[in-house]
């Protein structure tokens, strides 16, 4: 649980202080988003692997995220993906049997096409996750909001997202201290106690956040809130050279994806 | 129960986006109307959304020893109704993808459909149905939260099965495989989340029963009955 909180503190912290912080958000989003889509469209594990490697190179080399932290982050999605791929391997295919086990009288056969499918899914997940990390680690949420606004995403949706974003960090802090207080008072010594502690923490969080919401309304009213939050977007310019490099990269990747699915 | 980035092939991720979009759009329309009518709802919805995010990022004590995260969808549906819950789930899922690497961007549509639409609708229906029968509200909350989780997990298995059919037996066979593997973690999680949600509900009813009245979750009579039972 400490790990969870530490990790997304870090994700957001790096978005504000990485080596690519001053690159225009649209360029970074195009690169990350384009790589995700191409990874998913690919019919072979190779292009997603290229994406995973190049995104990791950008994250470690240019954005200068410490590799220790980055590798710990990658563990979370990969363990999820391995579990799902486990299911895929055992879905019987029609290919050659690669491995057959017999456990307690029932035989489990791993066939080549099941294995290939699992490799493809694992590859796509890695490519997609690395691109997602690229966006998360280099682009602050506030800049993503201003890009979304220029794409005409509904105002209410954006305002709600921004308010939620602000509250998340306040509440995580609070949840963390409540958890610690419960821990030192042996609140998690057995299952029924830890369930009760969890529920108590959650209900206190809910009530406090409700009251915070009421106070927030007063604060917004006293600043002339009229149904819209007005924010000032920083005027940033797209760097032509960077944009061209990103487009070339995506074009090359798209060509590889197209060639593989053609064959 | 999130589908990871890259796990759903074309055209399935687009299909789930297309299926989720109308429900979320309807939810947004309802929310807009609500905010216009009572402007204090926007900050309240915001803190509730943050609450669901924080809740879902904290590990639940689990029976099987594996760590599991509550989804909070059942609770959102009980408090705000299924449509507004779907808008909140969309935002929370987006943040989970970006901050926690749970889920992904192309799989957002599928995840919104299972966690933000199917789960809340079933949970809400269960809550309203059991309440109409006049049974203890805590049981209604328990059932709503557990059923929301179980239906989320079944829909997720179905989404994976449709996208990745088995060579022998097709989608039905792979549905059975996915459902069986995920059942190991998801069924205990559903029960634990049901218990915890009922306990949360109990504490909120005791400390700030007026909030539940204001949200129209409980009628005045039902709340009084709960408080009397407590003595």
Contacts between the chains, C-beta under 8 A, distances in Angstrom:
chain1	res1	chain2	res2	distance
A	1	B	58	6.3
A	1	B	59	5.2
A	4	B	57	5.6
A	4	B	58	7.1
A	4	B	59	6.9
A	4	B	100	7.5
A	5	B	57	7.6
A	7	B	100	7.3
A	8	B	57	7.1
A	8	B	99	4.1
A	8	B	100	5.6
A	11	B	98	7.5
A	11	B	99	5.3
A	11	B	100	7.9
A	12	B	99	6.7
A	33	B	105	7.2
A	36	B	5	6.7
A	36	B	6	7.6
A	36	B	104	7.5
A	36	B	105	5.7
A	36	B	106	5.9
A	37	B	106	6.9
A	39	B	6	5.6
A	40	B	6	5.6
A	40	B	8	7.4
A	40	B	9	6.9
A	40	B	10	6.4
A	40	B	13	6.6
A	40	B	106	5.0
A	41	B	10	5.5
A	48	B	6	6.8
A	73	B	101	6.5
A	76	B	100	7.6
A	76	B	101	5.4
A	76	B	102	7.8
A	77	B	4	5.8
A	77	B	5	7.3
A	77	B	101	4.9
A	77	B	102	8.0
A	80	B	2	7.5
A	80	B	4	5.5
A	80	B	102	7.8
A	81	B	4	5.2
A	81	B	7	7.2
A	83	B	181	7.3
A	84	B	4	7.0
A	84	B	7	6.5
A	84	B	160	7.2
A	84	B	178	7.9
A	86	B	181	6.8
A	87	B	160	7.8
A	87	B	174	7.9
A	87	B	177	5.3
A	87	B	178	5.3
A	87	B	181	4.5
A	87	B	182	7.9
A	88	B	164	6.2
A	90	B	177	6.2
A	91	B	164	7.3
A	91	B	166	4.1
A	91	B	167	7.5
A	91	B	173	6.8
A	91	B	174	4.9
A	91	B	177	5.2
A	92	B	166	6.3
A	92	B	167	6.7
A	92	B	168	5.3
A	92	B	169	7.9
A	92	B	173	7.8
A	93	B	166	7.5
A	93	B	167	4.3
A	93	B	168	7.6
A	94	B	167	4.6
A	94	B	168	6.8
A	113	B	167	6.6
A	117	B	164	6.9
A	121	B	6	7.3
A	121	B	7	5.8
A	121	B	164	7.6
A	123	B	6	7.9
A	124	B	5	8.0
A	124	B	6	3.4
A	124	B	7	6.8
A	124	B	9	7.8
A	125	B	4	4.9
A	125	B	5	6.1
A	125	B	6	4.1
A	125	B	7	5.7
A	126	B	6	7.4
A	127	B	6	6.1
A	128	B	4	7.5
A	128	B	5	3.3
A	128	B	6	3.3
A	128	B	104	5.6
A	128	B	105	7.7
A	128	B	106	6.7
A	129	B	4	7.0
A	129	B	5	5.2
A	129	B	6	7.0
A	129	B	101	6.3
A	129	B	104	7.1
A	131	B	5	7.9
A	132	B	5	5.5
A	132	B	97	6.4
A	132	B	98	7.2
A	132	B	101	6.7
A	132	B	104	6.0
A	132	B	105	6.3
A	133	B	101	6.8
A	135	B	98	7.0
A	136	B	98	4.7
A	136	B	99	6.9
A	136	B	101	7.6
A	141	B	98	7.5
A	154	B	28	5.9
A	156	B	28	6.4
A	156	B	31	6.1
A	156	B	32	5.3
A	156	B	35	6.4
A	156	B	42	7.7
A	157	B	28	6.0
A	157	B	87	7.0
A	157	B	91	7.4
A	159	B	42	6.7
A	160	B	31	7.7
A	160	B	42	6.8
A	160	B	45	6.1
A	160	B	46	5.8
A	160	B	49	6.7
A	160	B	87	7.3
A	160	B	88	7.9
A	160	B	91	6.4
A	161	B	91	5.1
A	161	B	94	7.5
A	163	B	42	7.1
A	163	B	43	6.5
A	163	B	46	3.3
A	163	B	47	7.9
A	163	B	49	7.9
A	163	B	50	7.9
A	164	B	46	5.2
A	164	B	49	4.2
A	164	B	50	4.9
A	164	B	53	6.9
A	164	B	91	5.8
A	164	B	92	7.6
A	164	B	95	7.2
A	165	B	95	7.3
A	166	B	46	7.9
A	166	B	50	8.0
A	167	B	46	5.9
A	167	B	47	5.3
A	167	B	49	7.7
A	167	B	50	3.4
A	167	B	51	8.0
A	168	B	50	4.7
A	168	B	53	5.4
A	168	B	54	6.5
A	168	B	95	6.9
A	170	B	50	7.7
A	171	B	47	7.9
A	171	B	50	5.3
A	171	B	51	6.5
A	171	B	54	4.6
A	172	B	54	5.6
A	172	B	57	7.4
A	175	B	54	5.4
A	175	B	58	6.2
A	179	B	58	7.4
A	188	B	61	6.9
A	191	B	61	5.9
A	191	B	63	7.0
A	194	B	61	3.9
A	195	B	61	5.9
A	195	B	192	7.0
A	195	B	195	6.0
A	195	B	196	6.0
A	195	B	199	7.0
A	196	B	199	6.6
A	198	B	58	7.7
A	198	B	60	6.3
A	198	B	61	6.4
A	198	B	196	5.6
A	199	B	196	5.0
A	199	B	199	3.3
A	199	B	200	4.9
A	199	B	202	7.8
A	199	B	203	6.5
A	200	B	199	7.7
A	200	B	203	6.3
A	202	B	55	5.8
A	202	B	196	7.0
A	202	B	200	4.8
A	203	B	199	7.6
A	203	B	200	4.6
A	203	B	202	7.9
A	203	B	203	3.5
A	203	B	204	5.1
A	203	B	207	7.1
A	204	B	203	7.6
A	205	B	51	6.0
A	205	B	54	6.7
A	205	B	55	7.4
A	206	B	48	7.9
A	206	B	51	5.6
A	206	B	200	6.9
A	206	B	204	6.1
A	207	B	204	6.5
A	207	B	207	5.8
A	207	B	208	5.2
A	207	B	211	7.5
A	209	B	47	3.9
A	209	B	48	7.1
A	209	B	50	6.6
A	209	B	51	5.0
A	210	B	44	6.8
A	210	B	47	6.5
A	210	B	48	7.9
A	210	B	208	6.9
A	210	B	211	5.7
A	212	B	47	5.7
A	213	B	43	4.5
A	213	B	44	4.3
A	213	B	46	6.8
A	213	B	47	4.0
A	213	B	48	7.7
A	214	B	40	7.5
A	214	B	43	7.6
A	214	B	44	7.6
A	216	B	43	4.2
A	216	B	46	7.5
A	216	B	47	7.3
A	217	B	39	7.8
A	217	B	40	4.9
A	217	B	43	4.7
A	217	B	44	7.7
A	220	B	43	6.7
A	225	B	39	7.6
A	227	B	35	7.2
A	227	B	36	7.3
A	227	B	39	6.4
